[in-house]
Amino acid sequence: MNRLFNEHPNSVGESYSEHMGVAFGFGFRMVLAGLACLVHGVLPFLFVKTGSRTINVLHDRMVAQRVRKPGPTPEAGRAAA
């Protein structure tokens, strides 16, 4: 059961709580940008660049600029199990 909660966070060099914080931050930004896009659909003169700018910022944070911390090797996880 512990593996279910820690395998992915460990793969990106984060603890469970660190990963939860980062994911919540991303999710919150995505919800706000989604709401802005919905408003933009009705009032096209508002939030003209909010959606695309948010996508670019989140992509840069998640992919382009991410510094991966070394996590445990898969072999170390099997030895402990």
N, C-alpha and C positions, 0 to 999 in steps of 0.2 A: 504494500500500500504506500509506503514511504516513497518508493520509486516513482509512482504515478505523480506525486506532487513535486518531486525534485529533479527528475530527469531533464526536462526542458530547461528550467532555470539554470541548472548546472551546465548545460550545453552552451549557454551564452555567458557563463562566468558570473552568475548572480545567485544569491540565496533566494529562497522562496519569498521572503518578505521584500527583498530588493526588487525581484521580478514583479511582484504584485503592485508595488508602488509605481514602477515604470509602466506597467500595463494599464493601471488606473489613470495615469497621466495621459497616456495615448488615447485611451477610450474617452476621457472627458473632452479632450481637444477635438476628437472625431465627432462626438455628439454635438458640440457647439457648432462646428463647421457644417454638420448636416442640417442643423436648424437654420443656420444662415443660408444654406442652399435652398431650403424650402421657402424661406422668405424671399430670396432672390427670384425664385420661380414666379411668384405673384407680383413682386415689385422689382423688376429687373434693373432698376437704377441703384438698388441697395446691394451691398455685399458682392460687388462685381468680381473681385479677385479672392475673396475669402476662402472658398473651397479649394481652388488650385494652389493658393499659397500655403494653406494648411497641409495639403498632400505633399508639397515639396519640402516643407519643414520637417514633417514626420518622416518622410523618406530619408532625408539627410541624417536625422537623428538615429534612425533604426538601421540603415544600411550603409550609407556613404561615409559617415564619420564615426561609426561605432568602433570602439576599441574593445576587442574581445579579451576578457581576462582568461587566463588559463584555468580551465576547470579540471576536475578529476578525470583521469583516463577511464575508458570503459573497462579495462582490465582491473583497475583498482576497485570498481564497483562490484565486479563479479567475485573478487577475492573476499570482499567484506560480507557478501551474501551467503 
